[in-house]
Amino acid sequence: MVASLVHKMGKINFNDLMMRESYAPMKAYSQSKLATLMFGLELQRRLSDAGSASFVAMGHPGYSATNLQSTGPTGWMNMAYKWMNSMFAQSAERGALPTVLAAAGVEVEPNGYYGPTKRMETVGPVGKAQIASHALNPEVARRLWSESEWLTDFKWAF
């Protein structure tokens, strides 16, 4: 599963989960990445409870120069990202390495979260990444799981 550093800024708003009433791009992105991380942690808990040998691992690309910065923001933010990417971002290829590790690395652990290890996890060699404490709330994760099943009309069977 691919999460992001911005999960740390995310908040799950169950009163407007789909953000129909108060949409803001960064708020939506940070909530979605927090939800992805929490969903992965909850999936791992459910797999473990079911005695499954399968496991979940997650990664984040750090600050990588991708189309996310060039096709999303407009106006002065688009210009700012072009400059910031050239100065501070790592390549998209390097940003993909944590996802490749999470998907295929023999050293990956259940509930492992991997990303760059330098400059506040924005660039550098891949290693274990930090999960924000609010992402570890099991009650919120269980509720998010239930809401996801309801919204997608799909019930997981373990």
ZAFI-102019 format. One record per residue: residue in one letter; x, y, z of N, C-alpha, C, O in turn. Coordinates in steps of 0.001 Angstrom, whole numbers, padded with zeros to 6 digits, always signed. Example, Ala and Ser with C-alpha at 12.3 -4.5 7.8 and 13.67 -1.06 7.14 Angstrom:
REM ZAFI-102019
a+013190-005690+007800+012300-004500+007800+013200-003300+007800+014236-003319+008465;s+012850-002250+007080+013670-001060+007140+012900+000030+007870+013409+001138+008039;
END
This chain:
REM ZAFI-102019
m+000852-001172+000000+000000+000000+000000+000897+001234+000000+001954+001244+000631;v+000473+002262-000704+001266+003484-000801+000610+004588+000021-000514+005005-000257;a+001316+005041+001012+000847+006135+001856+001691+007363+001543+002237+007480+000446;s+001798+008275+002498+002543+009507+002276+002921+010112+003615+002287+009848+004637;l+003955+010920+003592+004314+011693+004783+003154+012557+005263+003021+012806+006461;v+002322+013012+004346+001237+013907+004743+000157+013198+005552-000786+013842+006012;h+000278+011882+005735-000674+011217+006627-000594+011839+008019-001564+011818+008776;k+000569+012390+008343+000770+013000+009667-000105+014230+009862-000419+014588+010997;m-000500+014881+008777-001371+016058+008859-002841+015682+008706-003719+016525+008894;g-003113+014433+008368-004475+014004+008083-005331+013839+009324-004834+013627+010431;k-006621+013941+009105-007625+013715+010145-008800+013041+009455-009251+013486+008400;i-009292+011969+010054-010450+011282+009506-011698+012007+010004-011983+012028+011202;n-012428+012593+009076-013646+013330+009414-014850+012462+009050-015312+012485+007909;f-015354+011700+010013-016464+010800+009748-017757+011560+009434-018659+010999+008811;n-017862+012807+009847-019061+013602+009555-019125+014049+008099-020197+014395+007603;d-017991+014044+007414-017941+014421+006002-016802+013638+005344-015884+014219+004765;l-016881+012314+005445-015793+011447+004997-015460+011635+003519-014292+011559+003135;m-016458+011875+002700-016230+012056+001261-015973+013523+000913-015802+013857-000259;m-015944+014394+001911-015661+015828+001760-016582+016512+000758-016148+017344-000038;r-017830+016157+000809-018814+016800-000074-019157+018204+000399-019552+019050-000402;e-019007+018458+001698-019375+019758+002251-018194+020704+002416-018367+021923+002419;s-017002+020152+002553-015850+021024+002841-014585+020521+002142-013584+020221+002793;y-014641+020432+000826-013493+019924+000076-012371+020957-000010-012594+022128-000316;a-011176+020486+000267-009954+021247+000037-008916+020222-000407-008778+019181+000235;p-008182+020485-001487-007285+019469-002042-006298+018864-001039-006194+017640-000954;m-005579+019683-000285-004583+019132+000637-005244+018404+001803-004727+017394+002282;k-006362+018905+002249-007103+018240+003323-007576+016861+002854-007491+015882+003595;a-008073+016796+001622-008524+015523+001060-007357+014561+000881-007471+013376+001196;y-006239+015065+000378-005072+014212+000146-004528+013666+001469-004235+012474+001572;s-004393+014519+002468-003845+014052+003745-004796+013072+004422-004348+012104+005035;q-006109+013310+004320-007061+012352+004886-006981+011022+004154-007019+009965+004785;s-006872+011061+002825-006829+009814+002059-005571+009012+002378-005623+007783+002440;k-004451+009683+002579-003217+008964+002884-003220+008427+004316-002668+007358+004578;l-003833+009157+005235-004020+008635+006590-004945+007424+006546-004677+006415+007198;a-006023+007518+005788-006961+006407+005662-006283+005181+005051-006525+004059+005496;t-005446+005380+004046-004728+004267+003429-003853+003557+004451-003847+002328+004528;l-003122+004328+005226-002245+003750+006242-003058+003009+007307-002714+001887+007680;m-004122+003624+007789-004959+002999+008813-005649+001751+008273-005796+000763+008993;f-006070+001791+007017-006697+000635+006396-005701-000521+006325-006060-001667+006594;g-004454-000223+005963-003425-001265+005921-003158-001873+007281-003020-003090+007403;l-003083-001036+008306-002858-001538+009665-004027-002402+010133-003833-003433+010777;e-005237-001969+009801-006427-002754+010184-006504-004060+009399-006880-005096+009948;l-006149-004012+008115-006106-005241+007322-005120-006229+007921-005409-007423+008002;q-003951-005741+008343-002965-006627+008965-003523-007248+010245-003326-008438+010493;r-004219-006450+011059-004812-006977+012297-005811-008084+011970-005818-009126+012624;r-006639-007866+010977-007647-008860+010606-007011-010115+010006-007464-011226+010279;l-005984-009950+009205-005277-011120+008677-004649-011933+009801-004742-013161+009815;s-004017-011251+010733-003395-011938+011870-004433-012661+012713-004232-013810+013106;d-005548-011983+012992-006620-012608+013782-007180-013851+013101-007619-014785+013771;a-007166-013862+011760-007677-014997+010996-006628-016101+010839-006916-017151+010266;g-005413-015868+011345-004358-016860+011227-003735-016932+009848-003105-017933+009505;s-003897-015905+009066-003363-015888+007705-001856-015651+007715-001338-014902+008544;a-001167-016292+006791+000270-016062+006618+000530-014822+005753+001656-014329+005692;s-000507-014326+005092-000364-013103+004292-000129-011925+005220-000554-011933+006375;f+000553-010916+004702+000744-009732+005534+000779-008469+004688+000941-008507+003468;v+000621-007356+005379+000552-006042+004751+001842-005285+005024+002347-005290+006146;a+002366-004642+004005+003497-003723+004143+003161-002475+003345+002462-002534+002334;m+003671-001349+003815+003333-000065+003214+004596+000747+002976+005627+000526+003611;g+004495+001684+002056+005617+002561+001791+005152+003962+001458+003979+004189+001161;h+006080+004895+001509+005806+006261+001054+007014+006764+000287+008148+006405+000605;p+006777+007603-000734+007863+008029-001617+008701+009198-001105+009649+009610-001774;g+008369+009741+000071+009075+010931+000516+008697+012107-000364+007564+012192-000835;y+009628+013006-000586+009384+014134-001476+010052+013813-002795+011261+013975-002956;s+009245+013356-003732+009742+012931-005032+009141+013796-006122+007962+014146-006068;a+009945+014137-007100+009495+014975-008222+008637+014134-009161+009156+013351-009958;t+007332+014301-009061+006388+013557-009897+005368+014525-010503+005418+015732-010271;n+004460+013973-011269+003386+014781-011845+002403+015285-010793+001611+016185-011072;l+002441+014726-009603+001540+015180-008542+001709+016672-008288+000725+017380-008076;q+002936+017149-008308+003186+018569-008059+002918+019429-009285+002601+020610-009146;s+003039+018864-010476+002904+019701-011671+001497+019710-012254+001138+020655-012957;t+000693+018693-011985-000652+018655-012562-001742+019035-011570-002856+019355-011983;g-001454+019009-010287-002458+019355-009283-002532+020840-008995-003540+021479-009293;p-001481+021395-008421-001510+022817-008055-001546+023727-009279-001035+023386-010345;t-002155+024874-009098-002212+025859-010171-001592+027169-009696-001288+027337-008515;g-001412+028082-010626-000940+029420-010291+000433+029424-009650+001346+028720-010081;w+000557+030234-008608+001860+030409-007974+002347+029130-007294+003554+028915-007181;m+001414+028271-006836+001843+027009-006218+002503+026096-007240+003454+025386-006912;n+002016+026106-008463+002627+025308-009510+004061+025773-009748+004971+024956-009889;m+004253+027079-009792+005591+027653-009979+006490+027324-008781+007662+026988-008953;a+005939+027423-007578+006711+027136-006366+007168+025682-006355+008315+025395-006010;y+006279+024763-006731+006661+023352-006753+007749+023081-007783+008638+022266-007535;k+007698+023742-008926+008757+023545-009926+010114+023905-009332+011092+023180-009515;w+010168+025026-008621+011419+025448-007998+011794+024491-006868+012942+024054-006788;m+010840+024159-005992+011127+023277-004856+011558+021887-005332+012473+021292-004762;n+010904+021370-006371+011300+020059-006907+012757+020070-007355+013508+019137-007070;s+013149+021122-008053+014517+021176-008559+015541+021297-007426+016683+020865-007576;m+015144+021874-006316+016065+022099-005199+016063+020980-004156+017116+020642-003616;f+014899+020402-003865+014769+019537-002691+014283+018115-002957+014505+017230-002130;a+013627+017877-004085+013010+016566-004320+014013+015553-004852+015007+015902-005488;q+013725+014307-004575+014473+013224-005198+013713+012803-006457+012579+013228-006678;s+014336+011979-007264+013706+011554-008518+012505+010654-008227+012402+010060-007154;a+011609+010566-009195+010453+009678-009073+010915+008226-008940+010296+007435-008229;e+011996+007885-009621+012525+006514-009541+012956+006179-008108+012654+005101-007597;r+013659+007105-007476+014072+006874-006076+012851+006837-005164+012817+006080-004194;g+011858+007649-005474+010641+007654-004686+009855+006360-004791+009083+006027-003891;a+010041+005628-005877+009339+004351-006060+009962+003216-005246+009312+002197-005012;l+011198+003379-004820+011899+002288-004129+011195+001792-002857+011161+000581-002643;p+010633+002661-002002+009936+002136-000824+008738+001250-001176+008456+000275-000479;t+008037+001591-002255+006902+000772-002681+007382-000575-003202+006775-001609-002923;v+008467-000558-003956+009045-001819-004456+009494-002677-003272+009247-003882-003250;l+010148-002063-002299+010575-002807-001109+009364-003416-000397+009377-004597-000052;a+008313-002606-000174+007127-003100+000530+006474-004254-000232+005943-005181+000380;a+006513-004199-001556+005867-005227-002367+006689-006498-002516+006129-007589-002624;a+008008-006370-002522+008816-007537-002890+010049-007768-002034+010772-008735-002275;g+010317-006936-001060+011526-007097-000261+011460-008278+000690+010470-008452+001401;v+012504-009087+000705+012525-010249+001596+012663-009826+003062+012320-010598+003957;e+013156-008620+003317+013341-008151+004689+012115-007443+005265+012134-006996+006412;v+011059-007342+004475+009846-006634+004889+009127-007401+005996+009056-008630+005983;e+008598-006641+006950+007890-007219+008098+006408-006883+008031+006034-005877+007428;p+005553-007710+008642+004137-007357+008733+003974-005980+009394+004651-005664+010372;n+003075-005181+008846+002852-003802+009307+004074-002919+009093+004166-001839+009677;g+005006-003363+008266+006169-002543+007982+005774-001316+007187+004927-001378+006296;y+006404-000197+007525+006163+001059+006813+007533+001593+006434+008380+001820+007298;y+007750+001795+005130+009079+002103+004626+009072+003394+003805+008099+003713+003122;g+010172+004115+003891+010319+005351+003138+011744+005847+003216+012600+005194+003813;p+012005+006996+002619+013339+007589+002690+013714+007904+004140+012843+008149+004975;t+014998+007894+004427+015441+008056+005817+016195+009358+006097+016627+009578+007228;k+016360+010208+005114+017098+011464+005317+016153+012660+005235+015039+012554+004721;r+016619+013802+005751+015874+015065+005728+014406+014877+006078+013521+015134+005262;m+014161+014427+007300+012799+014237+007803+011984+013298+006908+010806+013539+006642;e+012629+012235+006455+012019+011195+005634+011562+011684+004260+010638+011115+003679;t+012197+012729+003739+011787+013228+002418+012634+012665+001279+012143+012546+000156;v+013883+012319+001539+014790+011807+000508+015737+010795+001151+015788+010653+002373;g+016480+010100+000301+017559+009260+000803+017303+007777+000728+016317+007330+000142;p+018209+007008+001332+018084+005552+001321+016792+005115+002015+016282+005807+002897;v+016282+003972+001607+015022+003461+002146+015263+002716+003449+016227+001961+003582;g+014380+002939+004400+014404+002244+005682+013032+002328+006322+012052+002696+005676;k+012975+001982+007598+011704+002051+008312+011275+003502+008463+012089+004376+008761;a+009985+003749+008254+009426+005097+008337+008577+005229+009606+008153+004238+010201;q+008347+006469+009990+007560+006780+011185+006073+006818+010847+005663+007386+009835;i+005283+006204+011711+003824+006272+011606+003339+007219+012691+003682+007047+013861;a+002550+008213+012319+002018+009167+013287+001170+008436+014329+000470+007478+014003;s+001235+008886+015571+000520+008207+016659-000983+008147+016412-001624+007157+016766;h-001561+009195+015806-003010+009166+015581-003408+008149+014510-004584+007796+014413;a-002468+007677+013714-002751+006635+012731-002843+005259+013377-003291+004303+012744;l-002424+005156+014623-002404+003872+015325-003639+003654+016199-003675+002712+016991;n-004647+004510+016063-005855+004407+016881-006735+003263+016365-007321+003385+015289;p-006839+002141+017118-007583+000982+016605-009088+001217+016473-009728+000634+015598;e-009654+002060+017326-011097+002321+017225-011423+003070+015929-012387+002742+015238;v-010614+004072+015611-010823+004826+014379-010598+003908+013178-011346+003981+012203;a-009588+003052+013231-009304+002134+012121-010463+001170+011899-010839+000913+010755;r-011034+000633+012974-012174-000281+012824-013382+000443+012231-014080-000099+011373;r-013621+001664+012691-014750+002416+012144-014509+002755+010670-015424+002657+009853;l-013301+003146+010338-012961+003438+008944-013175+002200+008079-013689+002300+006964;w-012787+001042+008584-012984-000214+007865-014470-000432+007587-014859-000745+006462;s-015295-000264+008615-016746-000456+008466-017332+000531+007465-018149+000154+006625;e-016923+001783+007552-017407+002802+006609-016981+002448+005186-017755+002624+004245;s-015756+001952+005025-015259+001573+003699-016077+000433+003115-016420+000447+001933;e-016389-000553+003945-017213-001666+003466-018601-001173+003053-019152-001613+002044;w-019150-000265+003838-020478+000265+003513-020429+001076+002218-021288+000914+001351;l-019432+001944+002086-019330+002801+000905-019073+002012-000382-019557+002391-001448;t-018327+000935-000287-018005+000152-001476-018982-001015-001692-018941-001698-002716;d-019842-001220-000721-020790-002346-000769-020049-003674-000977-020456-004536-001756;f-018954-003789-000245-018138-005012-000301-017734-005400+001110-017193-004581+001853;k-017991-006630+001476-017641-007135+002802-016518-008143+002666-016642-009152+001973;w-015419-007848+003344-014277-008767+003311-014595-010010+004132-015234-009923+005180;a-014150-011149+003658-014290-012410+004388-012890-012953+004679-012048-013058+003787;f-012667-013289+005928-011347-013809+006336-011498-015234+006832-010512-015859+007223;
END
